[in-house]
């Protein structure tokens, strides 16, 4: 692609322009109760163009011949110059010329279809031995190649392979049905499965589900609560990551994904106790949401959304950073070549503390340990939320006792973070696909955290 020539077309006509070429190769496998029900393999290539003048325009095309690219650029220039003038100012950022890639110890392209299916078959055989009647697995590999250019002089090429695996299983014990699921994701190749040890992980999950199915109802009332990394992770994602997105805060997402309880003037306001800090960090190597540069050519970095219980910074792209007269922190992402880059999370987590898990437990006279969740929901300003436990246990006099069924925590965002008095040293991440935008964009993310102890919260 002759990017230099296309950029000159844009420089002459608008204040700012950018071109992004993406090539995506995706292979997916689905297995239901031991039957391979689908293998899908796709490869797509396309170009996304944005131009800024009176307005910000976005045009994409899957045709990458010279004539089609020039027509797409002309359309983007026309849209950028049309309509009522808006005062859009981009943040000033470093000009970067770089190439980056995610390494693979076990290259995706070196594995045959049969070898990939055998991974699912091995897990299936383990579940059959455990007498698990409902078994669903999916495996997806994605290789993403990006070229990014803008009229300011930034030129970046990136290569990112990743692996995603999901399971859902269901068991029946004493006439009671219980199900569980988990998502695993990593940037890199098939070495991911060496780290995940899935056969053992899912075998343990099936045994826990059989115990949970026979458990008694959780007690109600005010008590202490310890949540595991799966719960602290979804809390971090939903009640810190989403409300910290600047497009929600400023109002651009209001009709699509909701607004935020956070307003532009709330930096420094308290939303939790001093021990709570929430981070979003796309620069963690191997993470499912990893990238070195965002889709506006800004270098990725660690971002403290909440720091020591206070709102610290928002997730920003160049447009909303410019609106606030500050620098972007590289939160612009796009899921596909035909989607505009919007403000997104990457790896969002509660920062660990300095306690052991046993220390958190031993100081609880009466409470619940909610290690995982079966359901959650949150309102569209990310303030009122609800979490229902899956694997959960009674705590009495500093000891974990019998399992309990479905403890329910309904609380506000400041109520949750404000109740946290101690965090463990542990840090564990869980993969997910975060949906946002219209048209919808699902991007790869990690979420996680330590074990967290909350004091005197109401459970039912």
C-alpha positions as CSV (number, residue, x, y, z in Angstrom):
1,X,0.0,0.0,0.0
2,X,1.4,3.4,-1.0
3,X,0.5,5.1,2.3
4,X,2.6,8.2,1.6
5,X,0.6,9.0,-1.5
6,X,-2.7,8.5,0.2
7,X,-1.7,10.6,3.2
8,X,-0.7,13.5,0.9
9,X,-4.3,13.4,-0.6
10,X,-5.6,13.9,2.9
11,X,-3.0,16.5,4.1
12,X,-4.1,18.9,1.3
13,X,-7.8,18.8,2.2
14,X,-8.3,18.3,6.0
15,X,-6.7,19.0,9.3
16,X,-5.9,15.4,10.1
17,X,-6.1,12.0,8.5
18,X,-5.2,8.4,9.2
19,X,-5.2,5.1,7.4
20,X,-5.4,1.6,9.1
21,X,-4.9,-1.6,7.1
22,X,-5.9,-4.7,8.9
23,X,-5.6,-8.4,8.1
24,X,-7.4,-10.9,10.3
25,X,-7.2,-14.6,10.2
26,X,-9.6,-16.4,12.6
27,X,-10.2,-20.2,13.1
28,X,-12.9,-21.4,15.5
29,X,-13.8,-24.8,16.8
30,X,-17.0,-25.8,18.7
31,X,-17.6,-29.1,20.5
32,X,-20.8,-30.1,22.2
33,X,-21.0,-33.3,24.3
34,X,-18.1,-34.8,22.4
35,X,-19.4,-34.0,18.9
36,X,-17.4,-31.5,16.8
37,X,-20.2,-29.4,15.6
38,X,-18.3,-26.7,13.7
39,X,-15.0,-25.5,12.4
40,X,-14.9,-22.1,10.8
41,X,-11.9,-20.5,9.2
42,X,-12.0,-16.9,7.8
43,X,-9.5,-14.4,6.5
44,X,-10.5,-10.8,6.0
45,X,-8.6,-7.7,4.9
46,X,-9.8,-4.1,4.9
47,X,-8.9,-0.5,5.2
48,X,-10.3,2.0,7.7
49,X,-9.9,5.8,7.0
50,X,-10.6,8.7,9.3
51,X,-10.5,12.4,8.5
52,X,-11.0,15.4,10.7
53,X,-12.1,18.9,9.5
54,X,-15.5,20.2,10.4
55,X,-16.3,16.8,11.7
56,X,-14.6,13.4,12.3
57,X,-15.5,11.0,9.4
58,X,-15.0,7.3,9.2
59,X,-15.0,5.2,6.0
60,X,-14.0,1.6,5.5
61,X,-13.6,-0.7,2.5
62,X,-12.6,-4.4,1.9
63,X,-11.3,-3.5,-1.5
64,X,-7.6,-2.6,-1.3
65,X,-6.9,-1.8,-4.9
66,X,-5.7,1.7,-5.7
67,X,-8.9,3.0,-7.2
68,X,-11.1,1.7,-4.3
69,X,-8.8,3.2,-1.7
70,X,-8.8,6.6,-3.4
71,X,-12.6,6.6,-3.6
72,X,-12.8,5.7,0.1
73,X,-10.5,8.6,1.0
74,X,-12.5,11.0,-1.2
75,X,-15.7,9.9,0.6
76,X,-14.0,10.4,4.0
77,X,-12.8,13.9,3.0
78,X,-16.3,14.8,1.8
79,X,-17.9,13.7,5.1
80,X,-15.3,15.5,7.2
81,X,-16.1,18.8,5.5
82,X,-19.8,18.5,5.5
83,X,-22.4,19.5,8.1
84,X,-22.1,22.0,11.0
85,X,-18.6,22.7,12.3
86,X,-17.8,21.0,15.5
87,X,-14.9,22.1,17.8
88,X,-13.0,18.8,17.8
89,X,-9.4,19.1,19.0
90,X,-7.0,16.1,19.1
91,X,-4.4,15.8,21.8
92,X,-0.8,16.4,20.7
93,X,1.1,13.1,20.8
94,X,4.5,11.7,20.0
95,X,5.3,10.8,16.4
96,X,6.2,7.1,16.3
97,X,7.8,4.9,13.7
98,X,7.9,1.3,14.9
99,X,7.1,-2.4,14.2
100,X,6.1,-4.8,17.0
101,X,5.0,-8.4,17.3
102,X,3.8,-10.8,20.0
103,X,6.2,-13.8,20.2
104,X,4.9,-17.4,20.0
105,X,6.8,-20.4,21.5
106,X,4.3,-22.8,19.8
107,X,3.3,-21.1,16.6
108,X,-0.4,-21.3,15.7
109,X,0.4,-22.1,12.0
110,X,2.5,-25.1,13.0
111,X,-0.4,-26.9,14.5
112,X,-2.7,-29.1,12.3
113,X,-6.5,-29.1,12.5
114,X,-6.2,-32.6,14.0
115,X,-3.9,-31.5,16.7
116,X,-6.2,-28.6,17.7
117,X,-9.2,-30.9,17.8
118,X,-7.3,-33.3,19.9
119,X,-7.0,-30.6,22.6
120,X,-10.8,-30.5,22.9
121,X,-11.0,-34.3,22.7
122,X,-8.6,-34.7,25.7
123,X,-10.7,-32.4,27.8
124,X,-13.9,-34.1,26.7
125,X,-12.5,-37.5,27.8
126,X,-11.7,-36.1,31.2
127,X,-15.2,-34.8,31.6
128,X,-16.8,-38.0,30.5
129,X,-14.7,-39.9,33.2
130,X,-16.1,-37.4,35.7
131,X,-19.7,-38.2,34.7
132,X,-20.4,-34.6,33.5
133,X,-23.6,-34.8,31.4
134,X,-23.5,-31.3,29.8
135,X,-20.3,-30.4,28.1
136,X,-19.6,-27.4,25.7
137,X,-16.2,-26.2,24.5
138,X,-15.0,-23.6,22.0
139,X,-11.5,-22.7,20.8
140,X,-10.6,-19.7,18.8
141,X,-7.3,-18.6,17.4
142,X,-6.8,-15.1,15.8
143,X,-3.9,-13.5,14.0
144,X,-4.1,-9.8,13.6
145,X,-1.8,-7.8,11.4
146,X,-2.1,-4.0,11.4
147,X,-0.5,-1.1,9.5
148,X,-1.3,2.3,10.9
149,X,-0.3,5.7,9.3
150,X,-1.4,9.3,10.0
151,X,-0.7,12.7,8.5
152,X,1.4,13.7,11.5
153,X,4.1,11.2,10.5
154,X,3.3,8.2,12.7
155,X,3.9,4.8,11.0
156,X,3.3,1.5,13.0
157,X,3.1,-2.1,12.0
158,X,1.9,-4.7,14.5
159,X,1.5,-8.5,14.5
160,X,-0.6,-10.0,17.3
161,X,-1.6,-13.7,17.5
162,X,-3.9,-14.9,20.4
163,X,-5.7,-17.9,21.7
164,X,-9.1,-18.1,23.4
165,X,-10.8,-21.0,25.0
166,X,-14.2,-21.3,26.7
167,X,-16.0,-24.1,28.4
168,X,-19.4,-24.6,30.0
169,X,-20.3,-27.7,31.9
170,X,-23.4,-28.8,33.9
171,X,-23.9,-31.5,36.5
172,X,-26.8,-33.1,38.3
173,X,-26.6,-34.2,41.9
174,X,-29.5,-35.4,44.0
175,X,-31.8,-33.9,41.4
176,X,-30.2,-30.5,41.5
177,X,-28.6,-29.0,38.4
178,X,-25.5,-26.7,38.6
179,X,-23.5,-25.2,35.8
180,X,-20.2,-23.4,35.6
181,X,-18.1,-21.8,32.9
182,X,-14.8,-20.0,32.4
183,X,-12.9,-18.1,29.6
184,X,-9.2,-18.3,29.0
185,X,-7.3,-16.0,26.7
186,X,-3.7,-15.1,26.0
187,X,-1.6,-13.2,23.4
188,X,0.8,-15.7,21.9
189,X,0.6,-19.2,20.5
190,X,-0.4,-22.7,21.7
191,X,2.0,-22.5,24.6
192,X,-1.1,-21.0,26.3
193,X,-2.4,-24.6,26.9
194,X,0.8,-25.5,28.8
195,X,0.0,-22.7,31.2
196,X,-3.7,-23.3,31.6
197,X,-3.6,-27.0,32.5
198,X,-7.2,-27.2,31.4
199,X,-7.9,-30.9,32.0
200,X,-7.1,-30.6,35.7
201,X,-8.8,-27.2,36.0
202,X,-12.1,-28.4,34.5
203,X,-11.9,-31.7,36.4
204,X,-11.7,-29.7,39.7
205,X,-14.5,-27.4,38.6
206,X,-16.8,-30.4,37.9
207,X,-16.2,-31.8,41.3
208,X,-16.9,-28.5,43.0
209,X,-20.1,-28.1,41.0
210,X,-21.3,-31.5,42.4
211,X,-20.7,-30.2,45.9
212,X,-22.3,-26.8,45.2
213,X,-25.4,-28.6,43.8
214,X,-26.1,-30.2,47.2
215,X,-25.3,-27.1,49.3
216,X,-27.7,-25.2,51.6
217,X,-29.0,-21.7,51.2
218,X,-26.7,-18.9,52.1
219,X,-27.5,-16.9,55.3
220,X,-28.9,-13.4,55.1
221,X,-28.0,-10.2,56.9
222,X,-25.0,-8.0,57.5
223,X,-21.7,-9.8,57.6
224,X,-18.2,-9.8,56.3
225,X,-17.5,-11.0,52.7
226,X,-14.4,-12.3,51.0
227,X,-14.5,-12.4,47.2
228,X,-12.1,-14.3,45.0
229,X,-10.2,-12.9,41.9
230,X,-13.0,-13.9,39.5
231,X,-15.4,-11.7,41.5
232,X,-12.9,-8.8,42.1
233,X,-12.1,-9.0,38.4
234,X,-15.7,-8.5,37.1
235,X,-16.2,-5.7,39.7
236,X,-13.0,-3.9,38.5
237,X,-14.2,-4.3,34.8
238,X,-17.8,-3.2,35.3
239,X,-17.7,-0.6,38.1
240,X,-14.3,1.0,37.5
241,X,-13.3,0.3,33.9
242,X,-16.6,1.1,32.2
243,X,-17.4,4.3,34.3
244,X,-13.9,5.5,33.6
245,X,-14.4,5.5,29.8
246,X,-14.2,9.2,28.8
247,X,-16.8,8.7,26.0
248,X,-19.4,7.7,28.6
249,X,-18.3,10.5,30.9
250,X,-18.6,13.2,28.3
251,X,-21.8,11.6,26.8
252,X,-20.8,10.2,23.4
253,X,-21.9,6.6,24.5
254,X,-25.2,7.6,26.2
255,X,-27.6,6.1,23.6
256,X,-25.4,3.1,22.9
257,X,-23.8,1.6,26.0
258,X,-24.9,4.0,28.8
259,X,-23.4,6.9,30.8
260,X,-21.3,7.1,33.9
261,X,-21.8,8.2,37.5
262,X,-18.3,9.8,37.1
263,X,-18.3,13.4,35.8
264,X,-15.4,15.4,34.3
265,X,-14.7,17.3,37.5
266,X,-14.5,14.3,39.8
267,X,-10.8,13.6,39.6
268,X,-9.6,13.2,43.2
269,X,-13.0,12.4,44.6
270,X,-13.2,9.3,46.9
271,X,-15.0,6.2,45.7
272,X,-13.4,3.6,48.0
273,X,-11.1,2.9,50.9
274,X,-7.4,3.8,50.9
275,X,-6.4,0.2,50.2
276,X,-8.2,0.1,46.8
277,X,-6.5,0.9,43.6
278,X,-7.8,-0.2,40.2
279,X,-5.5,-0.4,37.2
280,X,-6.1,-0.8,33.4
281,X,-2.9,-1.9,31.7
282,X,-2.6,-2.9,28.0
283,X,1.2,-3.2,28.2
284,X,1.2,-6.5,30.2
285,X,3.0,-9.0,27.9
286,X,1.0,-12.1,27.2
287,X,-2.3,-10.6,28.4
288,X,-5.4,-11.2,26.3
289,X,-5.9,-7.4,25.9
290,X,-2.3,-6.7,25.1
291,X,-1.1,-4.0,22.6
292,X,2.0,-1.9,22.3
293,X,0.2,1.0,20.6
294,X,-3.5,1.8,20.4
295,X,-5.4,2.4,17.2
296,X,-4.5,6.0,17.1
297,X,-0.7,5.3,17.3
298,X,-0.3,6.2,21.0
299,X,2.1,4.2,23.1
300,X,0.3,1.9,25.6
301,X,0.9,2.4,29.3
302,X,-0.4,1.4,32.8
303,X,-3.3,3.6,33.9
304,X,-4.5,4.0,37.5
305,X,-8.3,4.5,37.2
306,X,-8.8,4.6,41.0
307,X,-5.8,5.2,43.2
308,X,-5.9,4.8,47.0
309,X,-9.7,5.0,46.9
310,X,-9.9,8.1,44.7
311,X,-10.7,8.7,41.1
312,X,-7.4,9.2,39.4
313,X,-7.7,9.2,35.6
314,X,-10.1,8.4,32.8
315,X,-9.6,6.1,29.8
316,X,-8.9,8.4,26.9
317,X,-8.5,8.5,23.2
318,X,-7.1,11.6,21.4
319,X,-10.5,13.3,20.9
320,X,-11.6,13.2,24.5
321,X,-8.1,13.9,25.8
322,X,-8.1,17.0,23.5
323,X,-11.5,17.9,24.9
324,X,-10.0,17.8,28.4
325,X,-6.7,19.5,27.3
326,X,-4.6,16.6,28.4
327,X,-2.7,13.7,26.7
328,X,-4.3,10.5,25.5
329,X,-3.5,7.3,27.5
330,X,-3.9,5.0,24.5
331,X,-7.4,3.7,25.1
332,X,-8.5,3.8,21.4
333,X,-9.3,0.3,20.1
334,X,-11.2,-1.3,17.3
335,X,-12.4,-4.9,16.9
336,X,-12.3,-5.1,13.1
337,X,-11.2,-3.2,10.0
338,X,-14.7,-1.8,9.5
339,X,-15.2,-0.4,13.0
340,X,-14.0,3.0,14.2
341,X,-11.6,3.1,17.2
342,X,-13.5,4.0,20.4
343,X,-12.5,4.2,24.0
344,X,-12.0,0.7,25.5
345,X,-10.4,-1.3,28.3
346,X,-7.6,-3.9,28.1
347,X,-6.5,-5.6,31.3
348,X,-8.5,-4.2,34.3
349,X,-7.8,-5.3,37.8
350,X,-7.8,-4.4,41.5
351,X,-4.2,-4.0,42.6
352,X,-3.1,-6.7,45.1
353,X,-2.4,-5.9,48.8
354,X,0.0,-7.4,51.3
355,X,-2.0,-10.1,53.1
356,X,-2.1,-13.8,52.7
357,X,-5.5,-15.5,52.0
358,X,-5.3,-17.1,55.4
359,X,-4.9,-13.7,57.1
360,X,-8.0,-12.5,55.4
361,X,-10.0,-15.5,56.6
362,X,-8.7,-15.7,60.2
363,X,-10.0,-12.2,61.0
364,X,-13.6,-13.0,60.1
365,X,-15.9,-14.1,62.9
366,X,-18.9,-14.7,60.6
367,X,-19.2,-14.2,56.9
368,X,-19.1,-15.7,53.4
369,X,-16.3,-16.5,51.0
370,X,-17.6,-16.0,47.5
371,X,-14.9,-17.4,45.2
372,X,-16.7,-17.1,41.9
373,X,-20.0,-15.8,40.5
374,X,-22.8,-17.3,38.5
375,X,-24.5,-14.1,37.6
376,X,-24.0,-10.3,37.8
377,X,-25.7,-7.1,36.6
378,X,-25.1,-3.4,36.8
379,X,-27.0,-0.3,35.8
380,X,-26.1,1.9,32.8
381,X,-24.2,4.5,34.9
382,X,-22.3,1.7,36.6
383,X,-23.4,2.6,40.1
384,X,-25.9,0.0,41.4
385,X,-24.7,-3.6,41.0
386,X,-25.5,-7.1,41.9
387,X,-23.3,-10.3,42.2
388,X,-24.6,-13.8,42.8
389,X,-22.1,-16.4,44.0
390,X,-21.4,-19.8,42.5
391,X,-18.6,-21.4,44.6
392,X,-19.2,-20.0,48.1
393,X,-18.6,-21.1,51.7
394,X,-19.6,-20.1,55.2
395,X,-16.9,-18.6,57.4
396,X,-17.1,-19.0,61.2
397,X,-14.4,-17.9,63.7
398,X,-11.7,-17.6,61.1
399,X,-12.4,-21.0,59.4
400,X,-13.9,-21.9,56.1
401,X,-16.9,-24.2,56.7
402,X,-19.6,-25.9,54.5
403,X,-20.5,-24.6,51.1
404,X,-23.5,-22.3,50.7
405,X,-25.7,-21.7,47.7
406,X,-26.2,-18.5,45.8
407,X,-25.2,-15.6,48.2
408,X,-26.3,-12.4,46.7
409,X,-24.6,-9.0,47.1
410,X,-26.5,-5.9,46.0
411,X,-24.4,-2.8,46.5
412,X,-23.3,0.5,45.0
413,X,-19.9,1.1,43.4
414,X,-18.6,3.3,46.3
415,X,-20.3,0.9,48.7
416,X,-18.2,-2.0,47.4
417,X,-14.9,-0.3,47.2
418,X,-15.5,1.6,50.5
419,X,-16.2,-1.7,52.4
420,X,-12.8,-3.2,51.4
421,X,-10.4,-3.2,54.3
422,X,-7.8,-5.8,53.1
423,X,-6.5,-7.3,49.9
424,X,-4.4,-10.5,49.4
425,X,-1.0,-10.7,47.6
426,X,-2.5,-12.9,44.9
427,X,-3.2,-11.7,41.4
428,X,-5.2,-13.8,38.9
429,X,-6.7,-12.9,35.6
430,X,-9.7,-14.1,33.6
431,X,-10.4,-13.6,29.9
432,X,-13.5,-12.0,28.5
433,X,-14.9,-10.3,25.4
434,X,-16.1,-6.7,26.2
435,X,-19.0,-5.5,24.1
436,X,-19.6,-1.8,23.3
437,X,-20.6,0.5,20.6
438,X,-23.0,0.6,17.7
439,X,-22.3,-1.3,15.5
440,X,-21.3,-3.6,18.3
441,X,-17.6,-4.2,18.9
442,X,-16.3,-7.1,21.0
443,X,-12.7,-6.7,22.1
444,X,-10.4,-9.1,24.0
445,X,-9.8,-8.2,27.6
446,X,-8.4,-9.6,30.8
447,X,-10.0,-8.8,34.2
448,X,-8.8,-9.9,37.7
449,X,-7.4,-9.1,41.0
450,X,-6.7,-10.5,44.5
451,X,-8.9,-11.9,47.2
452,X,-10.7,-8.9,48.8
453,X,-12.2,-8.6,52.2
454,X,-15.3,-6.4,52.7
455,X,-16.6,-5.6,56.1
456,X,-20.2,-5.5,57.2
457,X,-22.1,-5.7,53.9
458,X,-25.6,-7.0,53.5
459,X,-26.0,-10.4,51.8
460,X,-29.1,-12.3,51.0
